[in-house]
Amino acid sequence: MSEELLTVVVRRRDLQAEGVVVLELVDPNGQALPVFEAGAHIDLHLGEGMIRQYSLCSNPADVSAYRVGILKDPKSRGGSIAVHESLHEGTELTISAPRNLFPLDADAGRSVLIGGGIGITPMIAMAYALQAAGKAFDLWYCGRSRATCAFVDDLKASVFAEHVHFHFDDEHDGKGVNLDQVFEGADGSTHMYTCGPSGFMEWVMNTAASKGFSDNRIHKEFFQVEVETGGEAFEVVAKRSGKTVQVGADQTIVEALAEVGIKVRMSCEQGICGTCLCDVLEGEPEHRDQFLTDDEKEDNDQILLCCSRSRTPRLVLDI
């Protein structure tokens, strides 16, 4: 089944903080956009095959427009730079329908939302949803400084403002947020959600685990990771396509398949989003992604083709 694609127009563009642009996207004919759940993201098609994912940070109850916040990353592979330089008010572009890999848990007694920097974006939609449902929650927005953090004024004026806590390192002698305070009062029904820089997230998740949070109550979404590259060469059999290819030591499976005419749909190219997920029919993958859970990785029946490799000389894939 083909993916649903939408044409939208940039209705509004705001530079809300240093290096952060906020876009408001609408249907060109004024129609409502598809509904979405808190935590969902959309793909932005930026031309020349470049597709990048951004979390929706608007109120899920209002689908007259989608809102995304995008940091201009100096380490960008082109996506955020393209957004900042090419998407202006009135620009038409193609996006995917929303999909959600970072949902709220309906059974949570209380939710602790922790956003680091631009990782605040999915948390905003979550806060709207939790407020509307009358659920207990706290939203913590952590950043280096107010100047680099978008949405501060929006959050102060929001319907859930009483649940929002800010921590800017430069206002606390460069020190990070006190996680003892963040997790104060957490019990067995409390769920934690975090998004932000990898180091920040690891610190938050490790602290949560040390305070008794089980894995199923720690929810995370990476927006950038360091991807390990290279390894031993191996063979891939694309069973449905009837083709066999060698994956070189410094090649990805996606690159090798492309050489024999098999195009794999990708988005993040870092093992985060799950777009290139493929079933494994034979062989043992070497998982290098952040998408699959530990249990799913142990099953060894799926692989992210953009970054993962093989522990066995041969992998047979359902592609």
N, C-alpha and C positions, 0 to 999 in steps of 0.2 A: 504494500500500500504506500503510495507516495505521500510525502509530508505536505501538510497544509501550509501554504505560503500566503502572506498578506501583503498588500501594498498600503503603505502609510505615508504620511507627510509630517515633517517636523513643524509642529505648530508654534513651539516656543523653545528657545535655547537660552539657558542661563549659565554664566560662569560663576558658580556659587562659592568657590574656594580656590586656592592656588592649585591649578592643574586639574580641577574637577569641573566638567561640564554636565549640566542636567538637561536632558531632552524630554520634551513632551510630544508624544506621537499620537496622531489621530487618523481615522479613516478619511480619505480624501472626499468622500461623499457625505460625511457627517453621520455615518452609521455607527452603532455600538460595535466595539471590538469584542472578540471572544472572551468569555469569562475566564478567570484564572484563580488559582488558590495561592495563599501566602507562601512564599518560598520559591515561586515559579520564576523561570527565566525565559527570555526569548533569544533567538539567533538574529543578529543583524548581518545581512548580506551586503558586504562592502565593496564588491566588485572584484574582478579577476580571480574568482574562486575563493576569496577571503570571507570566512564566516566566523564571527565572534559572538560569544554569549554574554549577556548582561542580565542581572537580576531585576525584576520589576519591583519598584519601590513605591508604587502608588497604592491607594486604597482598593483592595479587591472588590469592594462593593460598588465601585465606580469604574465602569469600563467605557466611559466616553473618551478616555485617553489612557495611554500607557506612559509611565514615567521611568526613566533609567538615568543613573548617575555613572559617569565614566571618568576614571582617572587617567590622565596622560602619563603613561608609564615610560620612564627613560629606557627601560629594557624591553619595550614593546616589540613584538614581532610584526608590527604594522597596523594592528587593529585599532588600538586607542589613538594612535597618531592619525589614522584615516578619519576616525570619528571627529576629532578635534579640528582637523583641517578641512574636511569636506562636507560635513553635515551642518547646514545652516537652516534658519527658518525658511520654510517653503520647499526644502529639499524633499524629493520623493525617494523612497527606498523600499526594499523588500525585507520582510521579517518573517520568522516562523510563528506559528501559533504558540502560545505559552505551553511549557511542559514543566513538570515539577519533580525534581530529584531531591528536594530539601523540604519536605512537608512537616507541618506541625503534627505532633502526636495528640490525637483526640482524647487520650486517656490521662494526659498529664494533669496532676492536681495543681501544679504551679509551673510556670515557665520562666527561665532566666535567659534573656537574650543578650549576647555579648558581641558587639561589632567593633572591629578594629579598623580604623580608617575607612576606606571605601567599602569595606565589608559590612558597613551599617546598612547597605541597601536592602538586602532581603529581610533584615530585622524590622524595617519600617513597615513593610506589608504585613509581617507577622503581628506587630503591635496593633495595627488596625483590626486584624481579624480577631485577636484575643480580646481586645476591648469590646468589639461588637458582640462577642459570645459571652461576655461577662466573666471571663476566666482571669485568674490571678496571674500576674506577670510583672517583671521588672525588665527594663531595657537599659543596658549600659553601653554608652558610646565612648570609646577610648581612641585617643589620637595624640599625635605629637604636639599639636597646637590648634587653637581655634581657627587660625588662618588657613590651615590645610584641610579642615573638615567641613564638608558641605552639609546642608540640611539642619544646621544647628537652630536657626530661627524657625524653621518649619516644625521641628520637634518641640520647641518651646511653646509654639502656638497650637499644637495638636490637641485632639480630644483626649489623648492619653498622656498629656504632659506630666501629670503627677507621678507617672510610673517611670519617667525618664531620668537617668543619672548620667552626668558628663564627667569625664576625667581626661584632662589634657596635661601631658607630661611636663610641659614647660611651666605650668602653674604649680607644679609639685616638685620643684628642684630636679626635674628630669626623671622622676620615679614613676613607675607604672602603677596601674590601679591596684588597690588592696583587694586581692581575691578572697581573703577571709571575709571581708565586708560584702563582696558580691554574692558569695554563697551562704551568707548568714541565714539561718532558718530553713535551709534546704532539708527535705526529708526524702523518704523512699518514693514519693509520688512526684518529686520535682524533676523536670527535664531541663537540660541545658542545650542551647543552640549557639554556635559561634561561627563567625566568618571573618576573615582578615588575612594579614600576612602570615606566612607559614610558621615563623618563629613565635609570633603572638598566639596563634591557635594551639601550637604544641604546648606552650606554657599553660594556657587556659585548660586544655583537655587533661594534661597531666595533673594539674591541681584538682580538677573535678574528680578524677579517678582516685586521687589520694584522699578525698573527702567522702568516698564511698559511692560515687556515682557509678552505676553499672554501665556497660557498653551500650545497652539499648536505651539509656537515658542521656547519652552524649551524642548530640547531632552536630554535624559539621559540613561546611561547604568551602572547599578551597577555590580561590580564584587564580592562584599561580603557585606552581611548585617547581622545584629543581628536578628535572627529569634526568635520570641516569641513562647514558647513551652507550652504545657499542656492546660488544660481547662476542661470543663464538658464533661462527656462521652455522646455519641450519637450513633444512629443506622444509618448504611449505607446500602442501598439496591442497589446492582449492577444489574440493570435491564437486560442488555443483557446476563450477566453471570448466572442470575437466583439465585444469592446467597445474603444472608443477613448477616451482621457482626456488632458486637459492636465495636466501637472505644473507647478504654479506655482513661481515663483522661490524661495519659502521653504517649499516642500512636499517631502516625500520621495515616491518612487514608491509606497511602501506606503500612504501617506496618500491619494494620488490614486486608487489602485486601490480603496481602501476606499469612496470616495465613489460608485463605480459598482457596489458590491456584491461586489467581489473581495477576499476575505480572504486575506492572505498570512501564513503561519506564521512567527513570529519568536521570537527568544529574547534575544540580547544587545543588539540595536538599535544596535550600534556597528561593524558590519562585521568582527567578530572570529570568530564561531562558524560561519558558513556555512549556518545554518538557512534563510535566505531566498534562497539561491542559485537563479538562474534562467537558462535558456539564452536567448541573444540570437540572433534569426533575421535581423535587419537593423539597421543603424545601428552607431554606435561608442560604447561606454560611456565615461564618465569615472570611472575607478576611484578610490574613496576608502576602500577597505577594507584590512584587514590579513590577510585570509583567503587570497586568491589569491596565488600566487607571481608573480614578475615575468614569467616566461614565460607563465603562464596569462593574465595581464593583457594581454600583447601579442597573444594570440590573439583577444581581443575577442569571444569567443563565450559568455561567462558574465558575470553581474552580480549583485552583492549589492544587493537592492532596498531595504534599510533605510537606506543611506547614499550609494550611488553615483548618478551622474546620467548625462547624455548629452552627448557632444561634437557630435552631429548633431541637427538639428531634430526627428528622428523615430526612435524605437526600436520595433522589433517584437519582442515577447517571447513565449516559449513558455509561456503561462500562461492 
